[in-house]
Amino acid sequence: WFYSLLAIATGLGDALPNNLLAHEAHEQRPGETAPYRSVVVNDLVLDAEGQKMSKRLGNIIAPNTVIPRYGADAVRLFLTTSSQLWTPRRFDEAGIRDTAGRFLLTFKNVYTGIFAEYANFGWSPSELDPATADRPLLDRWILSRLATVEAEADRLLERYEATNAAKAVMNFFDEDVSKWYVRQSRHRFYDIDGDDNRAAFATLHEILVVTCRLLAPFAPFITDWVHRELTGASVHLAAFARDAASQVDVDLERAMHQVRTLATLGRAAREDAGVKVRQPLARMVCVVPLTGVRSGAAGGRAEGLLEELSPLLAAELNIKKIEFITSAAGLVTLKAKPNFRSLGKKFGKETPLAAEAVQALNSEALRDFEAGKPLYVSVGNDSRQLSAEDLTVVRSASGDMVVKEEGGYFAALDPAVSRELRQEGVARELVSRVQRLRKELAFAVSDRITLLVGAGDEIQEAVKAFEKWIAAEVLAVKLMVGVTIEGKYATHTFDLDGQNVEVALERVG
């Protein structure tokens, strides 16, 4: 296309329309007219080892052999995101599968596996959907992120930074939509009648429509298909970006970022404690750095938002109670480990005494040191200021809490499991196994079942304690515990916390 325009321009000269202006960097001679306002020129495509593709080397890859395997959209996305268009890029088929291909699978699964499957129960956009301002904080947050990314992608493409624009949209959909919003909202898609359900459908519908438009320049085929399914019109006839600045809520985005940071630390604390996520725990104590909360009225709103969002954190980590405190002083004890080589340059033969003084420093002095306050150590009549090279601050949890810290964020987990919490953990594990069996048996998500559970006394006691909850989660109209399971039922036997469990289920009517 570019070379065709260039040839036409050369042949016709000044006969081209005047509104086709020359690129700023193009030096024109009198009588010349450039056939473009600006142009992006691709650099070389190299093979996986970084060699230039050529017939002589035999490393050329024909598009008609790659596209049938991965699809045109995946190839286009890979070429766009692997490097800036004007720099050389290596062409590696594994990269198509692991990056672009994986993302497109996520995008398709969110549409077909979540939205389309459940929307078929009867939801469609209407005046019954709650207004954005009336939707839960989770919905308002993701719509704010959508508007932020939409404006960012538009700005980047205005600067011809297609690589960064595509990456911004893909990262948003993968991290914010799929791994957080959809996961936190999955239970809201099981019905269509309540305001909360309709808010979730309306929000995900808007996310998918706008994401299709943002991705259309890079993946024109799948986005056009999904956009037509959602709106009845081609994505390529729709405006690229909306004027959605009013949806941006900086405080809400910041608060959700803090919650997600604490969730990451909480998961790491669970791993250190050796406690599975399905096992409920009593509490987690959190600290958010002061730099993450603005002062004044805005700071007060941010703190309020953090409290309002805490149920999401509790649900993500399966914690009964989330507590926020202002200081980690009671959670972590600080000790100083001396660096003898660095101290030796300051104290010479008195270094062993200086090292003892460093080891004797208390937590408060070390916290002040980390905050930027000067720290001195005296040996005899000689007092010297310490630098970061003179010591290493080592943290250890105070008491029985399991503590993880990063950048001033702290998550302290209470790993104790009471009898009631253990029973709930058994119930959650059982629900997970039954849901897996429903899927293996190709039951529809709306199918009601009869559930039979055979197990030892401890498991039976746990099932009976959470019988109503288990039945609601697996859509069991009847749940029988401790019965002899006959051969006519589809059965599944598994180990649950060291005990043998047998379950059977049958579709009802």
C-alpha positions as CSV (number, residue, x, y, z in Angstrom):
1,W,0.0,0.0,0.0
2,F,2.7,2.4,1.0
3,Y,4.8,1.7,-2.1
4,S,1.7,1.9,-4.4
5,L,1.0,5.4,-3.1
6,L,4.6,6.4,-3.5
7,A,4.6,5.2,-7.1
8,I,1.3,7.0,-7.9
9,A,2.7,10.2,-6.3
10,T,5.9,10.0,-8.3
11,G,3.9,9.5,-11.5
12,L,1.3,12.2,-10.9
13,G,3.4,14.8,-9.1
14,D,1.4,17.8,-8.1
15,A,-1.8,16.3,-9.4
16,L,-2.5,14.7,-6.0
17,P,-5.0,16.4,-3.7
18,N,-3.5,19.2,-1.7
19,N,-4.8,17.8,1.6
20,L,-2.2,15.0,1.4
21,L,0.5,16.8,3.2
22,A,4.1,15.8,3.4
23,H,5.7,14.2,6.5
24,E,7.6,16.8,8.5
25,A,10.9,15.0,8.0
26,H,10.5,14.6,4.2
27,E,12.6,17.1,2.3
28,Q,10.7,18.1,-0.8
29,R,11.9,19.6,-4.0
30,P,9.7,22.0,-5.9
31,G,6.9,20.2,-7.6
32,E,6.9,17.2,-5.2
33,T,3.9,16.1,-3.1
34,A,4.2,13.3,-0.5
35,P,1.3,10.8,-0.6
36,Y,1.0,10.7,3.2
37,R,0.9,12.9,6.2
38,S,3.1,10.6,8.2
39,V,4.3,7.0,7.9
40,V,5.5,4.2,10.1
41,V,8.0,1.9,8.4
42,N,8.6,-1.6,9.6
43,D,12.1,-2.7,10.3
44,L,13.4,-6.2,9.5
45,V,11.8,-9.4,10.7
46,L,14.5,-11.8,12.0
47,D,14.3,-15.5,12.7
48,A,14.2,-16.9,16.3
49,E,18.0,-16.7,16.5
50,G,18.2,-13.1,15.4
51,Q,19.4,-13.8,11.8
52,K,17.9,-11.9,8.9
53,M,15.4,-14.0,7.0
54,S,16.6,-14.9,3.5
55,K,16.1,-17.6,0.9
56,R,19.9,-18.3,1.0
57,L,19.8,-19.2,4.7
58,G,16.5,-21.1,4.3
59,N,15.0,-19.5,7.4
60,I,12.0,-17.8,5.7
61,I,8.6,-18.5,7.3
62,A,5.7,-18.2,4.9
63,P,2.6,-16.5,6.3
64,N,0.3,-19.1,4.8
65,T,1.9,-21.8,7.0
66,V,1.7,-19.8,10.2
67,I,-1.7,-18.1,10.0
68,P,-3.7,-21.4,9.7
69,R,-2.0,-22.7,12.9
70,Y,-2.5,-19.6,15.1
71,G,-4.9,-17.3,13.3
72,A,-4.4,-14.0,11.6
73,D,-5.2,-12.0,14.8
74,A,-2.6,-13.9,16.9
75,V,0.1,-13.3,14.3
76,R,-0.8,-9.6,14.0
77,L,-0.9,-9.1,17.8
78,F,2.5,-10.9,18.1
79,L,4.1,-8.7,15.5
80,T,2.7,-5.6,17.0
81,T,3.6,-6.3,20.6
82,S,6.9,-8.1,20.3
83,S,8.8,-4.8,19.7
84,Q,8.2,-1.3,18.4
85,L,7.3,-1.5,14.7
86,W,10.3,0.5,13.6
87,T,12.8,-1.8,15.3
88,P,14.0,-5.3,14.2
89,R,12.0,-8.1,15.8
90,R,12.6,-11.8,16.1
91,F,9.8,-14.1,14.8
92,D,9.3,-17.1,17.0
93,E,6.2,-19.2,16.7
94,A,6.4,-20.1,20.4
95,G,6.0,-16.4,21.1
96,I,2.7,-16.3,19.1
97,R,1.3,-19.2,21.2
98,D,2.6,-18.0,24.6
99,T,1.7,-14.3,24.3
100,A,-0.9,-13.3,21.6
101,G,-2.5,-16.7,21.4
102,R,-2.9,-17.0,25.2
103,F,-4.4,-13.5,25.4
104,L,-6.9,-14.1,22.7
105,L,-8.0,-17.3,24.4
106,T,-8.5,-15.4,27.6
107,F,-10.5,-12.7,25.7
108,K,-12.7,-15.3,24.0
109,N,-13.2,-17.3,27.2
110,V,-14.4,-14.2,29.1
111,Y,-16.9,-13.5,26.3
112,T,-18.1,-17.1,25.6
113,G,-17.5,-18.8,28.9
114,I,-18.8,-16.0,31.2
115,F,-20.8,-13.3,29.4
116,A,-22.5,-15.1,26.5
117,E,-23.2,-18.4,28.5
118,Y,-24.9,-16.7,31.4
119,A,-26.5,-13.8,29.4
120,N,-28.4,-16.5,27.5
121,F,-30.6,-16.8,30.6
122,G,-32.3,-13.7,29.4
123,W,-30.2,-10.6,30.0
124,S,-29.9,-7.8,27.5
125,P,-29.1,-4.1,27.9
126,S,-32.2,-2.2,29.1
127,E,-33.4,0.6,31.4
128,L,-33.6,-2.0,34.2
129,D,-29.8,-1.9,34.5
130,P,-28.6,0.2,37.4
131,A,-26.9,3.5,36.5
132,T,-23.1,3.5,36.8
133,A,-23.2,5.6,40.0
134,D,-25.6,3.1,41.6
135,R,-23.5,0.0,40.9
136,P,-21.1,-1.6,43.4
137,L,-17.6,-0.2,43.9
138,L,-16.1,-3.1,42.0
139,D,-18.1,-2.2,38.9
140,R,-17.3,1.5,39.2
141,W,-13.6,0.7,39.7
142,I,-13.3,-1.5,36.5
143,L,-15.2,1.2,34.5
144,S,-12.8,3.8,35.7
145,R,-9.9,1.6,34.7
146,L,-11.5,1.1,31.3
147,A,-11.8,4.8,30.8
148,T,-8.2,5.4,31.9
149,V,-6.9,2.7,29.5
150,E,-9.1,3.9,26.7
151,A,-7.6,7.4,27.0
152,E,-4.1,6.0,27.3
153,A,-4.4,3.8,24.2
154,D,-5.9,6.8,22.2
155,R,-2.9,9.0,23.2
156,L,-0.4,6.3,22.3
157,L,-1.8,5.7,18.9
158,E,-1.9,9.4,18.2
159,R,1.9,9.2,18.7
160,Y,2.1,6.0,16.5
161,E,3.1,3.9,19.5
162,A,1.0,0.9,18.5
163,T,3.1,-1.5,20.5
164,N,2.5,0.3,23.8
165,A,-1.1,0.9,23.0
166,A,-1.8,-2.8,22.3
167,K,0.1,-3.9,25.4
168,A,-1.8,-1.4,27.6
169,V,-5.2,-2.8,26.4
170,M,-4.1,-6.5,26.7
171,N,-2.6,-6.0,30.1
172,F,-5.8,-4.3,31.3
173,F,-8.1,-7.1,30.0
174,D,-5.8,-9.9,31.3
175,E,-4.9,-8.5,34.8
176,D,-7.8,-6.2,35.7
177,V,-10.8,-7.8,33.9
178,S,-10.0,-11.5,33.7
179,K,-7.9,-12.1,36.8
180,W,-9.7,-9.7,39.2
181,Y,-13.1,-8.3,38.1
182,V,-14.5,-11.5,36.6
183,R,-13.1,-13.6,39.4
184,Q,-14.6,-11.4,42.0
185,S,-17.9,-11.2,40.2
186,R,-18.4,-14.7,38.9
187,H,-21.2,-15.5,41.4
188,R,-23.1,-12.4,40.2
189,F,-23.6,-14.0,36.8
190,Y,-25.5,-17.0,38.0
191,D,-28.8,-15.0,37.9
192,I,-30.2,-12.0,36.0
193,D,-33.1,-10.8,38.1
194,G,-31.4,-8.7,40.9
195,D,-29.9,-5.3,40.6
196,D,-26.5,-6.6,41.5
197,N,-26.8,-9.2,38.7
198,R,-27.9,-6.7,36.1
199,A,-25.1,-4.3,37.1
200,A,-22.5,-7.1,36.6
201,F,-23.9,-8.0,33.1
202,A,-24.1,-4.3,32.1
203,T,-20.6,-3.6,33.3
204,L,-19.1,-6.6,31.5
205,H,-21.0,-5.8,28.4
206,E,-19.5,-2.3,28.3
207,I,-16.0,-3.7,29.0
208,L,-16.3,-6.1,26.1
209,V,-17.7,-3.6,23.6
210,V,-15.0,-0.9,24.4
211,T,-12.2,-3.5,24.5
212,C,-13.3,-4.7,21.1
213,R,-12.9,-1.2,19.7
214,L,-9.5,-0.6,21.3
215,L,-8.2,-3.9,20.0
216,A,-9.8,-3.7,16.5
217,P,-6.7,-2.1,14.8
218,F,-4.6,-5.1,16.0
219,A,-7.0,-8.0,16.0
220,P,-9.7,-7.1,13.5
221,F,-11.4,-10.4,13.1
222,I,-12.2,-11.7,16.6
223,T,-13.1,-8.1,17.7
224,D,-15.5,-7.7,14.8
225,W,-17.2,-11.0,15.6
226,V,-17.6,-10.3,19.3
227,H,-18.7,-6.6,18.6
228,R,-21.4,-7.8,16.2
229,E,-22.6,-10.3,18.7
230,L,-22.8,-7.6,21.4
231,T,-24.2,-4.7,19.4
232,G,-25.3,-6.0,16.0
233,A,-22.8,-3.7,14.2
234,S,-19.3,-4.0,12.9
235,V,-16.5,-2.8,15.2
236,H,-14.8,-1.1,12.2
237,L,-17.8,1.3,11.8
238,A,-17.7,2.3,15.5
239,A,-15.8,5.2,17.0
240,F,-12.4,4.1,18.4
241,A,-12.7,6.0,21.8
242,R,-15.4,7.6,23.8
243,D,-15.3,10.7,25.9
244,A,-15.4,8.8,29.2
245,A,-13.3,11.1,31.4
246,S,-16.2,11.5,33.8
247,Q,-15.9,7.8,34.7
248,V,-12.3,8.1,35.9
249,D,-12.0,7.9,39.7
250,V,-8.4,8.2,40.7
251,D,-9.0,7.6,44.4
252,L,-11.0,4.4,43.7
253,E,-8.3,3.1,41.4
254,R,-5.6,3.8,44.0
255,A,-7.6,2.1,46.8
256,M,-8.1,-1.0,44.6
257,H,-4.4,-1.1,43.8
258,Q,-3.7,-1.1,47.5
259,V,-6.2,-4.0,48.0
260,R,-4.7,-6.0,45.3
261,T,-1.2,-5.4,46.7
262,L,-2.3,-6.7,50.0
263,A,-4.0,-9.7,48.3
264,T,-0.6,-10.6,46.8
265,L,1.1,-10.4,50.1
266,G,-1.7,-12.3,51.8
267,R,-1.3,-15.2,49.3
268,A,2.4,-15.2,50.0
269,A,1.8,-15.3,53.7
270,R,-0.6,-18.3,53.2
271,E,2.1,-20.1,51.3
272,D,4.6,-19.5,54.1
273,A,2.1,-20.7,56.7
274,G,1.3,-23.8,54.5
275,V,-2.4,-23.1,54.6
276,K,-4.5,-23.6,51.5
277,V,-6.7,-20.8,50.2
278,R,-9.9,-22.9,50.7
279,Q,-9.1,-23.2,54.4
280,P,-10.8,-20.1,56.0
281,L,-8.7,-18.1,58.5
282,A,-9.8,-15.8,61.3
283,R,-8.1,-12.5,60.5
284,M,-5.4,-10.6,58.7
285,V,-3.9,-7.3,59.9
286,C,-2.8,-4.8,57.2
287,V,-0.7,-1.7,56.9
288,V,-0.8,0.6,53.9
289,P,2.1,3.1,53.6
290,L,1.3,6.8,54.2
291,T,2.6,7.6,50.7
292,G,-0.3,5.5,49.4
293,V,-2.9,7.6,51.1
294,R,-3.3,11.3,50.3
295,S,-3.8,13.9,53.1
296,G,-6.8,16.1,53.8
297,A,-10.3,15.4,52.6
298,A,-9.1,13.3,49.7
299,G,-7.0,11.2,52.1
300,G,-10.1,10.6,54.2
301,R,-12.1,9.4,51.2
302,A,-9.2,7.1,50.2
303,E,-9.2,5.5,53.6
304,G,-12.9,5.1,53.5
305,L,-12.7,3.4,50.1
306,L,-10.1,1.0,51.4
307,E,-12.4,0.0,54.2
308,E,-15.3,-0.4,51.8
309,L,-13.2,-2.6,49.5
310,S,-12.0,-4.8,52.3
311,P,-14.7,-7.4,51.8
312,L,-13.1,-8.1,48.3
313,L,-9.8,-8.7,50.1
314,A,-11.5,-11.0,52.6
315,A,-13.2,-13.0,49.9
316,E,-10.0,-13.3,47.8
317,L,-8.0,-14.6,50.7
318,N,-10.8,-16.5,52.5
319,I,-10.3,-14.4,55.7
320,K,-13.1,-13.7,58.1
321,K,-11.9,-10.3,59.3
322,I,-9.6,-7.7,57.8
323,E,-8.1,-5.1,60.1
324,F,-6.2,-2.0,59.1
325,I,-3.6,-0.4,61.4
326,T,-1.4,2.6,60.9
327,S,1.9,1.1,62.0
328,A,3.7,-2.2,61.6
329,A,5.6,-1.7,64.9
330,G,3.6,-4.4,66.7
331,L,3.8,-6.9,63.8
332,V,7.5,-7.0,62.9
333,T,10.7,-6.8,65.0
334,L,13.7,-5.3,63.3
335,K,17.3,-6.4,63.9
336,A,20.5,-5.0,62.4
337,K,23.1,-7.3,60.8
338,P,26.5,-5.5,60.7
339,N,28.6,-5.3,57.5
340,F,32.1,-5.7,58.9
341,R,33.9,-4.7,55.7
342,S,32.0,-1.3,55.5
343,L,32.3,-0.7,59.3
344,G,36.0,-1.4,59.2
345,K,36.6,1.6,56.9
346,K,35.1,3.8,59.7
347,F,36.2,2.2,62.9
348,G,39.4,0.4,62.1
349,K,40.5,-1.9,64.9
350,E,37.4,-0.9,66.9
351,T,35.2,-2.6,64.3
352,P,34.2,-5.6,66.6
353,L,32.9,-3.1,69.2
354,A,31.0,-1.1,66.5
355,A,29.5,-4.3,65.2
356,E,28.2,-5.1,68.7
357,A,26.7,-1.7,68.9
358,V,25.0,-2.2,65.6
359,Q,23.5,-5.5,66.7
360,A,22.2,-3.8,69.8
361,L,20.1,-1.3,67.9
362,N,16.4,-1.5,68.7
363,S,13.5,-1.6,66.3
364,E,12.5,2.0,66.8
365,A,16.0,3.3,65.9
366,L,16.1,1.1,62.8
367,R,12.6,2.3,61.7
368,D,13.8,5.9,62.0
369,F,16.9,5.0,60.1
370,E,14.8,3.5,57.2
371,A,12.7,6.6,57.3
372,G,15.8,8.7,56.5
373,K,16.8,9.9,60.0
374,P,20.5,9.9,60.8
375,L,21.8,7.0,62.9
376,Y,25.0,7.1,65.0
377,V,27.0,4.5,66.7
378,S,29.5,5.4,69.4
379,V,32.6,3.3,70.3
380,G,34.5,4.9,73.2
381,N,34.8,8.6,72.4
382,D,34.4,8.0,68.7
383,S,30.8,8.5,67.2
384,R,30.2,7.9,63.6
385,Q,27.1,8.2,61.4
386,L,26.0,4.9,59.8
387,S,25.1,4.5,56.1
388,A,23.0,1.9,54.3
389,E,26.2,0.0,53.4
390,D,27.1,-0.5,57.1
391,L,24.2,-2.7,58.0
392,T,21.4,-4.9,56.8
393,V,17.9,-4.6,58.4
394,V,16.4,-8.0,59.1
395,R,12.7,-8.4,59.8
396,S,11.0,-11.1,61.8
397,A,7.4,-11.5,62.8
398,S,6.4,-10.6,66.3
399,G,4.3,-13.3,67.9
400,D,2.5,-16.1,66.0
401,M,1.4,-14.0,63.0
402,V,2.9,-14.7,59.5
403,V,4.0,-11.4,58.0
404,K,4.8,-10.4,54.5
405,E,6.0,-6.9,53.5
406,E,6.8,-5.0,50.4
407,G,7.3,-1.3,49.8
408,G,5.7,-0.3,53.1
409,Y,2.7,-2.6,52.7
410,F,2.3,-5.3,55.4
411,A,0.0,-8.3,55.6
412,A,0.0,-10.2,58.8
413,L,-1.9,-13.5,58.8
414,D,-3.2,-15.4,61.8
415,P,-2.6,-19.0,60.8
416,A,-4.5,-20.6,63.7
417,V,-7.3,-22.9,62.5
418,S,-10.2,-23.5,64.9
419,R,-12.5,-26.5,64.8
420,E,-15.2,-24.4,63.1
421,L,-12.8,-23.0,60.6
422,R,-11.6,-26.5,59.8
423,Q,-15.1,-27.7,59.2
424,E,-15.7,-24.8,56.8
425,G,-12.5,-25.7,55.0
426,V,-13.7,-29.3,54.5
427,A,-17.0,-27.9,53.1
428,R,-15.3,-25.6,50.7
429,E,-13.0,-28.5,49.5
430,L,-16.0,-30.7,49.0
431,V,-17.8,-28.0,46.9
432,S,-14.8,-27.7,44.7
433,R,-14.6,-31.4,44.0
434,V,-18.4,-31.6,43.3
435,Q,-18.2,-28.6,40.9
436,R,-15.3,-30.3,39.1
437,L,-17.4,-33.5,38.8
438,R,-20.4,-31.6,37.5
439,K,-18.1,-30.2,34.7
440,E,-16.7,-33.7,33.9
441,L,-20.2,-35.0,33.6
442,A,-21.2,-32.2,31.2
443,F,-23.9,-30.9,33.5
444,A,-25.3,-27.4,32.5
445,V,-24.5,-24.6,34.9
446,S,-28.2,-24.4,35.8
447,D,-28.8,-28.2,36.3
448,R,-30.2,-29.1,39.7
449,I,-28.8,-32.3,41.3
450,T,-29.2,-34.8,44.1
451,L,-25.9,-35.1,46.0
452,L,-24.9,-38.1,48.1
453,V,-21.8,-38.0,50.3
454,G,-20.2,-41.0,52.0
455,A,-17.3,-40.4,54.4
456,G,-16.0,-40.8,57.9
457,D,-17.5,-39.2,61.0
458,E,-15.4,-36.1,60.9
459,I,-16.2,-35.3,57.2
460,Q,-19.9,-36.1,57.8
461,E,-20.0,-33.7,60.8
462,A,-18.5,-30.9,58.6
463,V,-20.9,-31.5,55.8
464,K,-23.9,-31.4,58.1
465,A,-22.6,-28.2,59.7
466,F,-22.6,-26.5,56.3
467,E,-25.3,-28.5,54.6
468,K,-27.4,-25.5,53.4
469,W,-24.4,-23.7,52.1
470,I,-23.0,-26.7,50.2
471,A,-26.4,-27.4,48.6
472,A,-26.8,-23.8,47.4
473,E,-23.3,-23.8,45.9
474,V,-23.7,-27.0,43.9
475,L,-27.4,-26.5,43.1
476,A,-28.4,-29.6,45.1
477,V,-32.1,-29.8,45.8
478,K,-31.4,-32.8,48.0
479,L,-28.2,-33.6,49.9
480,M,-27.8,-36.9,51.8
481,V,-24.8,-37.6,54.1
482,G,-23.6,-40.9,55.4
483,V,-25.7,-43.1,53.0
484,T,-24.7,-46.2,51.1
485,I,-24.2,-45.1,47.5
486,E,-25.7,-47.5,45.0
487,G,-24.0,-48.4,41.7
488,K,-26.5,-46.5,39.5
489,Y,-25.0,-43.2,40.4
490,A,-22.0,-41.5,38.8
491,T,-19.5,-41.6,41.7
492,H,-16.2,-40.0,42.4
493,T,-13.8,-41.0,45.2
494,F,-11.0,-38.7,46.4
495,D,-8.8,-38.0,49.4
496,L,-9.9,-35.0,51.5
497,D,-7.3,-34.0,54.1
498,G,-6.2,-37.6,54.6
499,Q,-9.7,-39.1,54.6
500,N,-11.5,-41.1,51.9
501,V,-14.6,-39.5,50.6
502,E,-17.1,-40.8,48.0
503,V,-19.7,-38.6,46.3
504,A,-22.4,-39.3,43.8
505,L,-24.7,-37.0,42.0
506,E,-27.7,-37.3,39.7
507,R,-29.4,-34.6,37.6
508,V,-32.9,-33.7,38.8
509,G,-35.7,-33.5,36.2
